[in-house]
């Protein structure tokens, strides 16, 4: 190990990196043939140096790298170095969080390395990467040197389990089964030889019995009868024990089936509870969104009502202002009429004042016309602004309604997608349950095989006992001179067998009592499970009724939303009718203003004609006295 330590330091310095002090300290006190770097945080440079050393070194046969926090690159470099190694027999990579790259590097190692017999990969994440784990399984199928493999806590999925099962069917470890079959064949041949020898010995004993005198015939007949009774009792006890074992196996299989059904029912119940909880959460979110949507629409409706009220008040103010202006104009017209009357009275007094007054009237009439034109343009502009504002409001409302409809459609699509995902999850859970059921059946088959093996071992033990009894019988026959001692031994053996039979009977009674207790426990457990299932069904029914009530609330909210939408439409129609009536009133006002303007024009023309007539007639009256 000192040479290994110096080589490690040299390689680290050649690569431009400092050797880790913790690794050097760990290498200093290690025994020969064992490299233990457990719980040491190894850097990439250290892994590179160790990989190069493991390609050449022939010292360590055990390499322990558990909980070393190996990175993907470091693990790859180490495993590449081990590919060419032919000495390491034991490799421990426990708790290194190996993922896709680590699994592929391990597959390459299993293909190229034929010396590793024990590989520990506990507490890694190779099963989470299905493609890389499949590569590892294919390499495992081709490897014929590996004898022990630990893959606990590797997050192996059902697909990874299938790949691992296929690899195990092709792995060379099946040679152990062939060797076991060879051992069974040898045992059968040995058993047949023993039977043949027993047969030969029985013939010799019969020959010896024929040679004996008649005084031993009664004794031998008695011994033969006792032997037959013992064999009969042993066969009966063996048959009874076999029947009891079969009944016990059947009860165990029934209990296991009930446990499996109970686990499946619990899993289905948990899945249904999760699904119901998810649907409840979705329904709660839908209700919350519906409530927020209703509040938002109510708020928008209130804002629209306020805006409509403000617009209505503004229109009323504009209308009152227009009415005031028209009254002012009427007052001005009346005042002008009074002034015209006074001027007509004063026409006869001063012509100059009349002409000035006519000019002033003309300018005022022009100003009045200009004011009327301005008022008309202003009213038209206000009407156009109102029309554009109404169009914008209608467009805004339609856009908002379309957006809300789109949002509701998207919500429905999301709910449909969630339903589909839940159905897919249910199918996956069913597939997992089927795979677990297959595993349980395989375990049951293994248990049956083990029971058969134990039964064969028990039969072999009984055969051994029979062989010993035959040997004792041969010894008794060969020692004919010690008849009393042989009879005493036979009686003692018969007493022991009687005690054994009595013990077997007591054991049978105990097994029957245990079976009855197990039956009672099973019945109690089944009743308890039924009660729990009934309670869970009751809770599920209550949750379903609550969900129905929530659905009814949602439907009521939708109906309220429809009613609010209808009221909003009716309000819009009322506003449009009010706008139409206001436009009609404005049109009537414009017609009245036009009529007033025409009357003013007619009065002005009449006044102008009168003034002209007066002006034209005044010189004639002045010239008539001179004539």
Secondary structure, DSSP 8 states (H G I E B T S, - for coil): -HHHHHHHHHHHHHTT----HHHHHHHHT--TTEEE-TT----HHHHHHHHHHHHH----SEEE-TT----HHHHHHHHHHHHT-SS--EEE-TTS---HHHHHHHHHHHHH-----EEE--S--GGGSHHHHHHHHHHHHH--S--EEE-TTS---HHHHHHHHHHHHHSGGGHHHHHHHHHHHHHHHHHHHHHHHHHHHHHHHHHHHHHS-GGGHHHHHHHHHHHHHHHHHHHHHHHHHHHHHHHHHHHHHHHHHHHHHHHHHHHHHHHHHHHHHHHHHHHHHHHHHHHHHHHHHHHHHHHHHHHHHHHHHHHHHHHHHHHHHHHHHHHHHHHHHHHHHHHHHHHTT-HHHHHHHHHHHHHHHHHHHHHHHHHHHHHHHHHHHHHHHHHHHHHHHHHHHHHHHHHHHHHHHHHHHHHHHHHHHHHHHHHHHHHHHHHHHHHHHHHHHHHHHHHHHHHHHHHHHHHHHHHHHHHHHHTTT-HHHHHHHHHHHHHHHHHHHHHHHHHHHHHHHHHHHHHHHHHHHHHHHHHHHHHHHHHHHHHHHHHHHHHHHHHHHHHHHHHHHHHHHHHHHHHHHHHHHHHHHHHHHHHHHHHHHHHHHHHHHHHHHHHHHHHHHHHHHHHHTT-
